[in-house]
Amino acid sequence: DEPDDSPYAHPIENFIVIYDLSAGKVVQVQDDQVIPVPRASGNYLPKYVGPSRTDLKPISITQPEGASFQVTGNHVQWADWTFRVGFTPREGLVLHQLKFRDKGVERPVINRASLSEMVVPYGDTAPVQAKKNAFDSGEYNIGNMANSLTLGCDCLGEIQYFDGITADSLGNPLTIENAICMHEEDDSILWKHFDFREGTAETRRSRKLVISFIATVANYEYAFYWH
């Protein structure tokens, strides 16, 4: 009864209509066993499910001296790594020419890194579900369904955003602002050793660079993270 409720929460199962687009008419109706339509709300808005929890205190992520990466256009340099950030309609985020500096020598690691495909085989024998075998990347152009990311929950810390420059289904230019997020994260302890003879300890923290984008394909959210 709510206009912002999710239509995916109330499927009409076992009812199939086959429509001939060329002839402009219905050629077959398949009405099998009646399954009651679910009435429960599928909405995630706070007015339906309640506010966020308040017993956890905020965590502030700050880098007073700024991030450790340098960005020139779509070229990124971080620690001993260099690469280029790209974006396509079918794949979304693409990383190009990843190189690692080994004792002063840049060594190629990966020429092109991207999502290959995201297949969703429903695997249900029910009449409506049996035909579902979606290729959410290649068939839907998952890049064009990328979200515009925002600071707070999508990305935390000292953020570098990249726009997604692409084209829509008619070939018109399409810019998805802040489609890609890049930031650094603390990654716990890299290594530690305690010298019991001297009573001294050495510890090193680990850090990772995270490049991500999030796409919404119909009722599905996909979050892709390259570390």
N, CA, C and O of each residue as an XYZ file, in Angstrom:
908
protein
N       0.809     -1.213      0.000
C       0.000      0.000      0.000
C       0.846      1.268      0.000
O       0.309      2.370     -0.113
N       2.156      1.125      0.125
C       3.039      2.285      0.156
C       3.682      2.486     -1.214
O       4.151      1.520     -1.816
N       3.713      3.723     -1.718
C       4.275      3.957     -3.063
C       5.761      3.662     -3.165
O       6.254      3.375     -4.255
N       6.497      3.726     -2.040
C       7.938      3.471     -2.086
C       8.292      2.060     -1.614
O       9.457      1.776     -1.334
N       7.301      1.178     -1.524
C       7.581     -0.213     -1.186
C       8.258     -0.897     -2.372
O       8.122     -0.457     -3.514
N       8.989     -1.980     -2.089
C       9.705     -2.697     -3.146
C       8.768     -3.650     -3.879
O       8.159     -4.513     -3.248
N       8.640     -3.511     -5.202
C       7.780     -4.442     -5.951
C       8.329     -5.863     -5.959
O       7.582     -6.815     -6.187
N       9.631     -6.016     -5.712
C      10.224     -7.351     -5.690
C       9.800     -8.148     -4.460
O      10.007     -9.360     -4.406
N       9.211     -7.482     -3.478
C       8.776     -8.174     -2.267
C       7.438     -8.884     -2.450
O       7.028     -9.662     -1.589
N       6.755     -8.624     -3.563
C       5.406     -9.161     -3.747
C       5.260     -9.820     -5.123
O       4.442     -9.381     -5.931
N       6.043    -10.867     -5.396
C       5.976    -11.496     -6.724
C       4.692    -12.298     -6.923
O       4.154    -12.883     -5.983
N       4.214    -12.314     -8.172
C       3.089    -13.170     -8.551
C       3.693    -14.406     -9.210
O       4.090    -14.368    -10.374
N       3.756    -15.488     -8.466
C       4.422    -16.697     -8.939
C       3.485    -17.559     -9.790
O       2.262    -17.495     -9.669
N       4.102    -18.363    -10.651
C       3.397    -19.377    -11.460
C       2.380    -18.788    -12.437
O       1.439    -19.471    -12.841
N       2.567    -17.530    -12.815
C       1.681    -16.907    -13.804
C       2.551    -16.302    -14.903
O       3.301    -15.357    -14.662
N       2.445    -16.858    -16.115
C       3.302    -16.442    -17.226
C       2.441    -16.055    -18.420
O       1.532    -16.789    -18.808
N       2.735    -14.904    -18.995
C       2.063    -14.431    -20.206
C       3.107    -14.279    -21.302
O       4.114    -13.597    -21.112
N       2.873    -14.909    -22.443
C       3.775    -14.786    -23.594
C       3.124    -13.860    -24.611
O       2.011    -14.103    -25.079
N       3.854    -12.779    -24.943
C       3.317    -11.734    -25.818
C       4.145    -11.655    -27.089
O       5.370    -11.556    -27.023
N       3.503    -11.695    -28.229
C       4.165    -11.591    -29.534
C       4.299    -10.113    -29.887
O       3.312     -9.453    -30.214
N       5.526     -9.600    -29.820
C       5.743     -8.175    -30.091
C       5.453     -7.821    -31.541
O       4.982     -6.720    -31.826
N       5.727     -8.743    -32.463
C       5.489     -8.467    -33.887
C       4.000     -8.439    -34.201
O       3.521     -7.549    -34.904
N       3.273     -9.419    -33.676
C       1.832     -9.486    -33.952
C       1.027     -8.569    -33.042
O      -0.116     -8.233    -33.350
N       1.618     -8.164    -31.926
C       0.922     -7.277    -31.008
C      -0.209     -7.947    -30.260
O      -1.257     -7.340    -30.038
N      -0.003     -9.217    -29.862
C      -1.084     -9.916    -29.149
C      -0.512    -10.983    -28.219
O       0.614    -11.451    -28.388
N      -1.322    -11.344    -27.242
C      -0.969    -12.409    -26.314
C      -1.202    -13.749    -26.998
O      -2.289    -13.998    -27.519
N      -0.192    -14.612    -27.003
C      -0.308    -15.903    -27.683
C      -0.435    -17.064    -26.702
O      -0.858    -18.156    -27.082
N      -0.069    -16.831    -25.435
C      -0.187    -17.927    -24.474
C      -0.254    -17.384    -23.051
O       0.446    -16.434    -22.701
N      -1.096    -17.995    -22.246
C      -1.185    -17.683    -20.821
C      -1.016    -18.981    -20.046
O      -1.756    -19.942    -20.257
N      -0.034    -19.001    -19.144
C       0.212    -20.179    -18.314
C      -0.076    -19.826    -16.864
O       0.624    -19.010    -16.264
N      -1.109    -20.444    -16.305
C      -1.523    -20.167    -14.929
C      -1.504    -21.470    -14.150
O      -2.417    -22.288    -14.264
N      -0.443    -21.660    -13.347
C      -0.278    -22.906    -12.613
C      -0.760    -22.756    -11.171
O      -1.603    -21.913    -10.866
N      -0.219    -23.571    -10.315
C      -0.646    -23.585     -8.916
C      -0.579    -22.192     -8.297
O       0.409    -21.476     -8.457
N      -1.632    -21.822     -7.595
C      -1.702    -20.500     -6.975
C      -0.841    -20.468     -5.713
O      -0.993    -21.298     -4.817
N       0.056    -19.499     -5.665
C       0.882    -19.265     -4.483
C       0.531    -17.884     -3.946
O       0.585    -16.909     -4.695
N       0.175    -17.773     -2.673
C      -0.211    -16.466     -2.124
C       0.889    -15.422     -2.314
O       2.073    -15.707     -2.135
N       0.479    -14.220     -2.676
C       1.429    -13.115     -2.838
C       1.904    -12.670     -1.455
O       1.072    -12.370     -0.599
N       3.219    -12.617     -1.210
C       3.722    -12.171      0.097
C       3.255    -10.757      0.416
O       3.297     -9.875     -0.442
N       2.816    -10.546      1.638
C       2.308     -9.238      2.042
C       3.326     -8.427      2.839
O       3.165     -7.216      2.994
N       4.360     -9.073      3.340
C       5.335     -8.360      4.169
C       6.062     -7.301      3.352
O       6.372     -7.512      2.180
N       6.326     -6.175      3.973
C       7.026     -5.084      3.300
C       8.468     -5.480      2.998
O       9.108     -6.184      3.779
N       8.965     -5.019      1.863
C      10.358     -5.258      1.510
C      11.163     -3.980      1.518
O      12.205     -3.895      0.868
N      10.690     -2.981      2.250
C      11.333     -1.678      2.236
C      12.378     -1.573      3.342
O      12.195     -2.098      4.440
N      13.488     -0.877      3.030
C      14.573     -0.727      3.987
C      14.668      0.690      4.558
O      15.616      1.002      5.278
N      13.700      1.543      4.245
C      13.742      2.914      4.746
C      13.544      2.940      6.258
O      12.829      2.096      6.798
N      14.171      3.902      6.956
C      14.055      3.964      8.423
C      12.619      4.033      8.924
O      12.321      3.513     10.000
N      11.719      4.664      8.165
C      10.338      4.786      8.651
C       9.633      3.433      8.711
O       8.597      3.296      9.360
N      10.205      2.420      8.023
C       9.626      1.079      8.069
C      10.369      0.160      9.035
O       9.742     -0.601      9.771
N      11.686      0.224      9.036
C      12.481     -0.724      9.825
C      13.058     -0.111     11.091
O      13.690     -0.812     11.881
N      12.849      1.198     11.299
C      13.364      1.847     12.484
C      14.718      2.495     12.252
O      15.372      2.217     11.247
N      15.147      3.358     13.170
C      16.417      4.079     13.006
C      17.620      3.171     13.218
O      17.501      2.048     13.707
N      18.781      3.690     12.837
C      20.027      2.960     13.058
C      20.311      2.852     14.556
O      19.822      3.659     15.346
N      21.098      1.860     14.935
C      21.436      1.668     16.349
C      22.256      2.842     16.860
O      22.993      3.470     16.100
N      22.127      3.137     18.147
C      22.785      4.305     18.743
C      23.801      3.925     19.819
O      24.408      4.808     20.425
N      23.998      2.622     20.069
C      24.898      2.211     21.142
C      26.358      2.135     20.712
O      27.232      1.912     21.549
N      26.637      2.319     19.420
C      28.010      2.320     18.928
C      28.467      3.754     18.690
O      27.815      4.511     17.971
N      29.578      4.116     19.291
C      30.099      5.473     19.162
C      30.766      5.659     17.799
O      31.255      4.696     17.209
N      30.786      6.902     17.299
C      31.387      7.163     15.982
C      32.884      6.857     15.961
O      33.582      7.025     16.961
N      33.354      6.409     14.814
C      34.786      6.230     14.568
C      35.208      7.259     13.525
O      34.676      7.285     12.415
N      36.163      8.098     13.887
C      36.647      9.125     12.964
C      37.954      8.662     12.331
O      38.908      8.324     13.031
N      37.988      8.649     11.014
C      39.186      8.258     10.277
C      39.807      9.521      9.693
O      39.212     10.172      8.834
N      40.994      9.864     10.159
C      41.638     11.097      9.709
C      43.059     10.811      9.240
O      43.724      9.903      9.741
N      43.509     11.594      8.279
C      44.892     11.563      7.807
C      45.366     13.015      7.742
O      45.258     13.656      6.697
N      45.888     13.532      8.851
C      46.249     14.956      8.923
C      47.190     15.420      7.824
O      47.148     16.581      7.419
N      48.043     14.517      7.335
C      48.985     14.886      6.278
C      48.465     14.519      4.894
O      49.186     14.638      3.903
N      47.215     14.074      4.828
C      46.635     13.697      3.541
C      46.905     12.247      3.202
O      47.596     11.541      3.937
N      46.356     11.812      2.091
C      46.545     10.429      1.646
C      47.949     10.224      1.085
O      48.628     11.183      0.717
N      48.375      8.963      1.024
C      49.722      8.635      0.547
C      49.799      8.452     -0.954
O      50.888      8.265     -1.498
N      48.668      8.504     -1.631
C      48.691      8.319     -3.087
C      48.746      9.664     -3.797
O      48.337     10.692     -3.258
N      49.263      9.628     -5.021
C      49.271     10.805     -5.891
C      48.475     10.469     -7.150
O      48.638      9.397     -7.733
N      47.620     11.393     -7.556
C      46.752     11.175     -8.712
C      46.991     12.271     -9.733
O      46.920     13.459     -9.418
N      47.278     11.857    -10.970
C      47.409     12.784    -12.094
C      46.472     12.309    -13.194
O      46.763     11.333    -13.886
N      45.355     12.995    -13.353
C      44.344     12.513    -14.293
C      43.770     11.207    -13.791
O      43.142     11.165    -12.733
N      43.983     10.133    -14.548
C      43.539      8.809    -14.093
C      44.718      7.916    -13.695
O      44.553      6.714    -13.487
N      45.910      8.516    -13.591
C      47.117      7.769    -13.212
C      47.319      7.869    -11.708
O      47.245      8.956    -11.135
N      47.575      6.722    -11.067
C      47.721      6.660     -9.614
C      49.088      6.094     -9.261
O      49.542      5.113     -9.851
N      49.744      6.735     -8.279
C      50.985      6.205     -7.722
C      50.792      6.071     -6.219
O      50.442      7.039     -5.544
N      51.021      4.867     -5.695
C      50.870      4.622     -4.257
C      51.930      3.627     -3.811
O      52.017      2.518     -4.338
N      52.736      4.035     -2.831
C      53.839      3.196     -2.351
C      54.694      2.772     -3.548
O      55.236      3.630     -4.244
N      54.824      1.480     -3.798
C      55.617      1.004     -4.937
C      54.756      0.641     -6.138
O      55.242      0.034     -7.092
N      53.475      1.009     -6.095
C      52.539      0.641     -7.162
C      52.172      1.830     -8.033
O      52.067      2.958     -7.550
N      51.977      1.568     -9.328
C      51.398      2.552    -10.237
C      50.369      1.841    -11.113
O      50.522      0.664    -11.441
N      49.320      2.573    -11.487
C      48.287      2.013    -12.367
C      47.399      3.147    -12.861
O      47.510      4.288    -12.412
N      46.517      2.806    -13.794
C      45.544      3.762    -14.316
C      44.132      3.261    -14.023
O      43.859      2.061    -14.052
N      43.248      4.210    -13.742
C      41.853      3.893    -13.432
C      40.993      4.157    -14.657
O      41.044      5.245    -15.231
N      40.196      3.157    -15.063
C      39.290      3.308    -16.201
C      37.880      2.888    -15.834
O      37.620      2.430    -14.721
N      36.970      3.051    -16.792
C      35.556      2.737    -16.548
C      34.897      2.413    -17.876
O      35.086      3.132    -18.857
N      34.113      1.319    -17.916
C      33.384      0.949    -19.131
C      31.927      0.661    -18.785
O      31.619      0.350    -17.634
N      31.015      0.760    -19.775
C      29.603      0.467    -19.498
C      29.377     -0.969    -19.043
O      28.558     -1.210    -18.156
N      30.089     -1.925    -19.634
C      29.826     -3.338    -19.342
C      30.451     -3.799    -18.029
O      29.870     -4.615    -17.314
N      31.639     -3.274    -17.710
C      32.392     -3.783    -16.566
C      32.412     -2.847    -15.367
O      32.625     -3.291    -14.238
N      32.195     -1.567    -15.596
C      32.400     -0.610    -14.519
C      33.879     -0.324    -14.351
O      34.563     -0.002    -15.322
N      34.379     -0.438    -13.130
C      35.774     -0.134    -12.822
C      36.730     -1.071    -13.554
O      36.566     -2.291    -13.533
N      37.739     -0.471    -14.208
C      38.797     -1.233    -14.872
C      40.139     -0.634    -14.449
O      40.311      0.585    -14.460
N      41.082     -1.491    -14.078
C      42.432     -1.047    -13.744
C      43.380     -1.437    -14.869
O      43.344     -2.563    -15.366
N      44.235     -0.484    -15.268
C      45.144     -0.703    -16.394
C      46.597     -0.555    -15.948
O      46.913      0.236    -15.059
N      47.457     -1.319    -16.574
C      48.912     -1.161    -16.470
C      49.400     -1.116    -15.016
O      50.094     -0.184    -14.609
N      49.026     -2.131    -14.252
C      49.503     -2.209    -12.871
C      50.970     -2.623    -12.861
O      51.347     -3.645    -13.434
N      51.789     -1.809    -12.200
C      53.223     -2.076    -12.122
C      53.687     -1.956    -10.679
O      53.129     -1.192     -9.891
N      54.723     -2.729    -10.348
C      55.314     -2.704     -9.010
C      56.792     -2.367     -9.128
O      57.509     -2.964     -9.931
N      57.245     -1.410     -8.327
C      58.646     -0.999     -8.354
C      59.453     -1.913     -7.439
O      59.304     -1.874     -6.218
N      60.300     -2.728     -8.037
C      61.114     -3.708     -7.317
C      62.574     -3.286     -7.391
O      63.214     -3.418     -8.435
N      63.098     -2.778     -6.280
C      64.494     -2.323     -6.211
C      64.805     -1.328     -7.322
O      65.843     -1.402     -7.980
N      63.877     -0.395     -7.512
C      64.074      0.661     -8.489
C      63.648      0.327     -9.899
O      63.700      1.188    -10.778
N      63.223     -0.918    -10.142
C      62.803     -1.343    -11.479
C      61.295     -1.556    -11.492
O      60.771     -2.320    -10.680
N      60.587     -0.885    -12.410
C      59.143     -1.073    -12.531
C      58.852     -2.370    -13.276
O      59.260     -2.542    -14.425
N      58.148     -3.274    -12.616
C      57.836     -4.569    -13.214
C      56.335     -4.658    -13.497
O      55.527     -4.473    -12.587
N      55.951     -4.941    -14.755
C      54.528     -5.102    -15.076
C      53.945     -6.301    -14.323
O      54.555     -7.370    -14.275
N      52.761     -6.114    -13.737
C      52.084     -7.179    -12.995
C      50.809     -7.616    -13.717
O      50.628     -8.800    -14.000
N      49.939     -6.671    -14.011
C      48.684     -6.950    -14.720
C      48.463     -5.841    -15.738
O      48.585     -4.661    -15.409
N      48.144     -6.208    -16.960
C      47.893     -5.196    -17.985
C      46.482     -4.628    -17.884
O      46.271     -3.430    -18.074
N      45.513     -5.501    -17.581
C      44.119     -5.050    -17.492
C      43.370     -5.922    -16.496
O      43.363     -7.147    -16.621
N      42.740     -5.295    -15.508
C      42.002     -6.031    -14.482
C      40.583     -5.485    -14.397
O      40.379     -4.281    -14.241
N      39.603     -6.382    -14.500
C      38.205     -5.947    -14.451
C      37.312     -7.118    -14.082
O      37.756     -8.265    -14.031
N      36.062     -6.815    -13.830
C      35.050     -7.851    -13.657
C      34.862     -8.580    -14.978
O      34.698     -7.948    -16.021
N      34.886     -9.917    -14.936
C      34.653    -10.699    -16.148
C      33.161    -10.865    -16.396
O      32.667    -10.549    -17.479
N      32.455    -11.354    -15.408
C      30.999    -11.528    -15.531
C      30.418    -11.795    -14.150
O      31.121    -12.235    -13.241
N      29.152    -11.526    -14.011
C      28.430    -11.835    -12.771
C      27.177    -12.596    -13.165
O      26.190    -11.999    -13.595
N      27.216    -13.921    -13.017
C      26.111    -14.777    -13.449
C      25.224    -15.110    -12.254
O      25.713    -15.449    -11.177
N      23.920    -15.009    -12.461
C      22.952    -15.316    -11.405
C      22.032    -16.433    -11.890
O      20.959    -16.152    -12.423
N      22.432    -17.704    -11.716
C      21.559    -18.824    -12.094
C      20.601    -19.143    -10.948
O      21.024    -19.627     -9.898
N      19.329    -18.876    -11.147
C      18.371    -19.049    -10.047
C      18.245    -20.517     -9.641
O      18.113    -20.816     -8.454
N      18.284    -21.432    -10.604
C      18.301    -22.842    -10.268
C      17.022    -23.375     -9.662
O      17.028    -24.444     -9.052
N      15.919    -22.649     -9.815
C      14.627    -23.086     -9.280
C      13.806    -23.698    -10.409
O      13.795    -23.175    -11.524
N      13.123    -24.793    -10.129
C      12.333    -25.465    -11.168
C      10.938    -24.874    -11.336
O      10.196    -25.303    -12.219
N      10.567    -23.905    -10.514
C       9.251    -23.277    -10.641
C       9.144    -22.582    -11.991
O      10.148    -22.086    -12.502
N       7.948    -22.532    -12.583
C       7.787    -22.012    -13.955
C       8.379    -20.622    -14.184
O       9.059    -20.405    -15.186
N       8.134    -19.686    -13.280
C       8.629    -18.321    -13.480
C      10.141    -18.250    -13.276
O      10.832    -17.533    -14.000
N      10.656    -18.990    -12.297
C      12.060    -18.877    -11.930
C      12.998    -19.689    -12.818
O      14.174    -19.350    -12.946
N      12.491    -20.758    -13.434
C      13.359    -21.676    -14.174
C      14.094    -21.004    -15.327
O      15.215    -21.390    -15.656
N      13.474    -20.005    -15.943
C      14.079    -19.355    -17.104
C      15.107    -18.296    -16.713
O      15.805    -17.765    -17.577
N      15.207    -17.985    -15.430
C      16.077    -16.896    -15.004
C      17.528    -17.365    -14.904
O      17.846    -18.271    -14.134
N      18.385    -16.749    -15.677
C      19.819    -17.027    -15.652
C      20.521    -15.760    -16.130
O      21.055    -15.698    -17.238
N      20.505    -14.767    -15.271
C      20.922    -13.425    -15.677
C      22.439    -13.276    -15.685
O      23.126    -13.742    -14.775
N      22.953    -12.619    -16.727
C      24.349    -12.190    -16.789
C      24.344    -10.695    -16.455
O      24.188     -9.846    -17.332
N      24.518    -10.402    -15.170
C      24.283     -9.040    -14.701
C      25.310     -8.035    -15.191
O      25.057     -6.831    -15.150
N      26.450     -8.498    -15.648
C      27.437     -7.577    -16.215
C      27.209     -7.389    -17.714
O      26.957     -6.277    -18.178
N      27.298     -8.481    -18.461
C      27.236     -8.386    -19.920
C      25.877     -8.025    -20.467
O      25.785     -7.294    -21.453
N      24.803     -8.525    -19.844
C      23.460     -8.259    -20.363
C      22.899     -6.923    -19.895
O      22.131     -6.284    -20.614
N      23.275     -6.503    -18.704
C      22.676     -5.298    -18.130
C      23.584     -4.077    -18.185
O      23.149     -2.969    -17.872
N      24.854     -4.267    -18.585
C      25.820     -3.159    -18.547
C      25.944     -2.621    -17.122
O      25.461     -1.534    -16.803
N      26.593     -3.397    -16.290
C      26.649     -3.088    -14.871
C      27.363     -1.767    -14.586
O      27.105     -1.132    -13.564
N      28.261     -1.349    -15.486
C      28.932     -0.068    -15.291
C      27.970      1.102    -15.334
O      28.105      2.049    -14.559
N      27.002      1.043    -16.234
C      26.028      2.122    -16.348
C      25.068      2.168    -15.167
O      24.309      3.126    -15.020
N      25.096      1.140    -14.327
C      24.228      1.102    -13.156
C      24.990      1.428    -11.879
O      24.500      1.180    -10.777
N      26.195      1.988    -12.028
C      27.003      2.365    -10.871
C      26.332      3.487    -10.086
O      25.701      4.375    -10.659
N      26.480      3.429     -8.763
C      25.970      4.484     -7.883
C      26.925      5.672     -7.871
O      28.119      5.519     -8.127
N      26.398      6.851     -7.574
C      27.225      7.996     -7.216
C      27.513      7.875     -5.724
O      26.602      7.997     -4.904
N      28.768      7.636     -5.368
C      29.122      7.320     -3.987
C      29.209      8.579     -3.134
O      29.539      9.659     -3.624
N      28.906      8.419     -1.845
C      28.911      9.553     -0.926
C      29.775      9.233      0.283
O      29.930      8.076      0.673
N      30.333     10.286      0.864
C      31.178     10.143      2.045
C      30.317      9.810      3.254
O      29.265     10.416      3.455
N      30.754      8.857      4.054
C      30.011      8.505      5.257
C      29.878      7.014      5.398
O      30.517      6.415      6.264
N      29.053      6.391      4.557
C      28.901      4.932      4.590
C      29.520      4.279      3.364
O      30.154      3.230      3.482
N      29.347      4.884      2.177
C      29.942      4.295      0.975
C      31.462      4.298      1.060
O      32.107      3.305      0.723
N      32.033      5.405      1.508
C      33.486      5.564      1.584
C      33.838      6.328      2.856
O      33.130      7.259      3.241
N      34.925      5.935      3.505
C      35.386      6.596      4.718
C      36.845      7.008      4.570
O      37.629      6.326      3.909
N      37.200      8.126      5.190
C      38.593      8.540      5.209
C      38.892      9.647      4.221
O      38.017     10.427      3.846
N      40.155      9.700      3.807
C      40.623     10.681      2.824
C      40.361     10.097      1.442
O      41.069      9.190      1.004
N      39.350     10.611      0.758
C      38.810      9.953     -0.428
C      39.236     10.660     -1.711
O      39.276     11.888     -1.782
N      39.553      9.854     -2.720
C      39.717     10.334     -4.094
C      38.610      9.700     -4.927
O      38.503      8.477     -5.005
N      37.789     10.540     -5.546
C      36.713     10.033     -6.400
C      37.104     10.143     -7.871
O      37.872     11.021     -8.266
N      36.555      9.229     -8.672
C      36.665      9.289    -10.125
C      35.258      9.185    -10.703
O      34.456      8.365    -10.254
N      34.961     10.012    -11.691
C      33.670      9.917    -12.374
C      33.678      8.752    -13.354
O      34.727      8.386    -13.884
N      32.519      8.179    -13.589
C      32.363      7.157    -14.614
C      31.894      7.807    -15.904
O      30.752      8.259    -15.988
N      32.757      7.862    -16.908
C      32.418      8.482    -18.195
C      32.035      7.368    -19.158
O      32.860      6.511    -19.475
N      30.797      7.373    -19.622
C      30.311      6.279    -20.445
C      29.228      6.802    -21.395
O      29.152      8.004    -21.649
N      28.403      5.910    -21.913
C      27.312      6.282    -22.820
C      26.094      5.443    -22.472
O      26.220      4.312    -22.003
N      24.900      6.013    -22.709
C      23.690      5.254    -22.420
C      23.347      4.331    -23.588
O      24.126      4.217    -24.534
N      22.188      3.672    -23.529
C      21.818      2.679    -24.540
C      21.588      3.290    -25.916
O      21.573      2.573    -26.917
N      21.409      4.608    -25.975
C      21.208      5.294    -27.252
C      22.480      5.964    -27.753
O      22.467      6.642    -28.781
N      23.572      5.776    -27.032
C      24.840      6.365    -27.442
C      25.071      7.772    -26.940
O      26.059      8.403    -27.313
N      24.179      8.281    -26.100
C      24.343      9.627    -25.567
C      25.379      9.637    -24.439
O      25.461      8.678    -23.672
N      26.170     10.710    -24.328
C      27.171     10.783    -23.255
C      26.513     10.679    -21.881
O      25.441     11.237    -21.648
N      27.171      9.962    -20.983
C      26.640      9.762    -19.635
C      27.786      9.871    -18.640
O      28.778      9.150    -18.745
N      27.648     10.768    -17.681
C      28.638     10.920    -16.623
C      28.012     10.538    -15.290
O      27.022     11.133    -14.864
N      28.599      9.539    -14.633
C      28.159      9.134    -13.298
C      29.161      9.725    -12.313
O      30.280      9.227    -12.188
N      28.766     10.769    -11.625
C      29.683     11.455    -10.721
C      30.058     10.554     -9.540
O      29.220      9.847     -8.981
N      31.342     10.604     -9.182
C      31.848      9.848     -8.026
C      31.493      8.362     -8.113
O      31.107      7.751     -7.117
N      31.625      7.796     -9.295
C      31.303      6.373     -9.477
C      32.352      5.463     -8.844
O      32.048      4.331     -8.469
N      33.584      5.954     -8.725
C      34.688      5.155     -8.183
C      35.260      5.870     -6.966
O      35.436      7.088     -6.969
N      35.545      5.099     -5.937
C      36.110      5.639     -4.701
C      37.467      4.985     -4.449
O      37.614      3.773     -4.602
N      38.444      5.780     -4.067
C      39.764      5.245     -3.715
C      40.192      5.815     -2.374
O      40.122      7.025     -2.156
N      40.637      4.940     -1.473
C      41.094      5.392     -0.165
C      42.039      4.357      0.437
O      42.148      3.233     -0.053
N      42.714      4.756      1.498
C      43.602      3.853      2.225
C      42.900      3.320      3.475
O      42.059      3.997      4.067
N      43.261      2.095      3.862
C      42.721      1.502      5.083
C      43.844      0.887      5.909
O      44.769      0.283      5.366
N      43.754      1.048      7.219
C      44.623      0.289      8.109
C      44.211     -1.177      8.031
O      43.020     -1.489      8.011
N      45.196     -2.082      7.987
C      44.901     -3.502      7.760
C      45.510     -4.384      8.849
O      46.053     -5.454      8.575
N      45.407     -3.905     10.092
C      45.868     -4.665     11.253
C      47.399     -4.815     11.238
O      48.098     -4.007     10.626
N      47.903     -5.830     11.900
C      49.351     -6.014     12.038
C      49.912     -6.762     10.831
O      49.404     -7.815     10.447
N      50.955     -6.207     10.246
C      51.652     -6.892      9.157
C      52.601     -7.948      9.726
O      52.605     -9.095      9.280
N      53.412     -7.544     10.724
C      54.262     -8.506     11.431
C      54.676     -7.927     12.778
O      54.680     -6.715     12.991
N      55.022     -8.835     13.671
C      55.501     -8.425     14.994
C      56.444     -9.491     15.545
O      56.256    -10.686     15.317
N      57.467     -9.032     16.279
C      58.348     -9.974     16.978
C      58.767     -9.358     18.305
O      59.167     -8.196     18.373
N      58.665    -10.168     19.364
C      59.105     -9.762     20.699
C      60.378    -10.520     21.050
O      60.416    -11.749     21.002
N      61.406     -9.780     21.398
C      62.683    -10.387     21.802
C      62.657    -10.578     23.316
O      62.810     -9.622     24.077
N      62.459    -11.828     23.742
C      62.316    -12.081     25.180
C      63.630    -11.887     25.929
O      63.628    -11.693     27.144
N      64.761    -11.938     25.205
C      66.049    -11.735     25.871
C      66.255    -10.267     26.214
O      66.704     -9.926     27.308
N      65.919     -9.405     25.259
C      66.127     -7.972     25.447
C      64.893     -7.271     26.009
O      64.981     -6.150     26.508
N      63.723     -7.950     25.921
C      62.493     -7.314     26.398
C      62.005     -6.214     25.476
O      61.331     -5.281     25.913
N      62.350     -6.322     24.189
C      61.932     -5.309     23.217
C      61.029     -5.938     22.159
O      61.052     -7.149     21.935
N      60.241     -5.093     21.520
C      59.324     -5.580     20.484
C      59.366     -4.651     19.281
O      59.537     -3.440     19.414
N      59.209     -5.239     18.114
C      59.073     -4.479     16.873
C      57.757     -4.886     16.208
O      57.458     -6.073     16.071
N      56.989     -3.900     15.806
C      55.687     -4.153     15.175
C      55.531     -3.253     13.964
O      55.923     -2.087     13.994
N      54.963     -3.791     12.909
C      54.658     -2.992     11.726
C      53.173     -3.149     11.391
O      52.636     -4.256     11.377
N      52.539     -2.033     11.125
C      51.144     -2.066     10.696
C      51.075     -2.336      9.193
O      51.988     -1.994      8.441
N      49.990     -2.948      8.783
C      49.739     -3.172      7.358
C      48.753     -2.128      6.860
O      47.857     -1.705      7.591
N      48.924     -1.725      5.632
C      48.004     -0.756      5.035
C      47.655     -1.221      3.629
O      48.492     -1.785      2.924
N      46.427     -0.980      3.235
C      46.014     -1.349      1.882
C      45.323     -0.184      1.200
O      44.691      0.658      1.838
N      45.462     -0.165     -0.116
C      44.763      0.799     -0.954
C      43.518      0.110     -1.500
O      43.598     -1.012     -2.000
N      42.379      0.770     -1.406
C      41.107      0.186     -1.822
C      40.503      1.039     -2.929
O      40.313      2.243     -2.759
N      40.200      0.406     -4.074
C      39.504      1.074     -5.177
C      38.188      0.332     -5.381
O      38.186     -0.888     -5.544
N      37.077      1.050     -5.374
C      35.783      0.370     -5.363
C      34.730      1.106     -6.181
O      34.838      2.303     -6.449
N      33.705      0.346     -6.567
C      32.470      0.939     -7.087
C      31.307      0.033     -6.713
O      31.490     -1.164     -6.488
N      30.113      0.608     -6.648
C      28.911     -0.121     -6.253
C      27.858      0.070     -7.330
O      27.598      1.196     -7.757
N      27.252     -1.021     -7.770
C      26.223     -0.959     -8.813
C      24.934     -1.585     -8.301
O      24.955     -2.549     -7.535
N      23.811     -1.020     -8.739
C      22.499     -1.569     -8.413
C      21.869     -2.100     -9.687
O      21.569     -1.335    -10.604
N      21.666     -3.417     -9.745
C      21.034     -4.070    -10.893
C      19.668     -4.565    -10.431
O      19.560     -5.603     -9.777
N      18.625     -3.807    -10.779
C      17.262     -4.131    -10.347
C      17.215     -4.223     -8.824
O      17.312     -3.203     -8.142
N      17.067     -5.436     -8.282
C      16.915     -5.603     -6.835
C      18.212     -6.026     -6.153
O      18.202     -6.420     -4.987
N      19.334     -5.944     -6.881
C      20.606     -6.425     -6.345
C      21.608     -5.279     -6.244
O      21.700     -4.437     -7.138
N      22.355     -5.259     -5.145
C      23.489     -4.355     -4.995
C      24.777     -5.173     -5.093
O      24.925     -6.202     -4.435
N      25.694     -4.700     -5.919
C      27.008     -5.337     -6.035
C      28.078     -4.316     -5.648
O      28.149     -3.230     -6.224
N      28.899     -4.671     -4.679
C      30.007     -3.811     -4.270
C      31.313     -4.506     -4.655
O      31.593     -5.613     -4.195
N      32.100     -3.859     -5.490
C      33.353     -4.434     -5.997
C      34.535     -3.673     -5.399
O      34.619     -2.450     -5.507
N      35.442     -4.413     -4.771
C      36.595     -3.809     -4.110
C      37.884     -4.448     -4.624
O      38.046     -5.668     -4.593
N      38.783     -3.609     -5.093
C      40.127     -4.060     -5.472
C      41.086     -3.578     -4.386
O      41.149     -2.386     -4.086
N      41.835     -4.517     -3.797
C      42.767     -4.196     -2.711
C      44.202     -4.342     -3.215
O      45.148     -4.118     -2.459
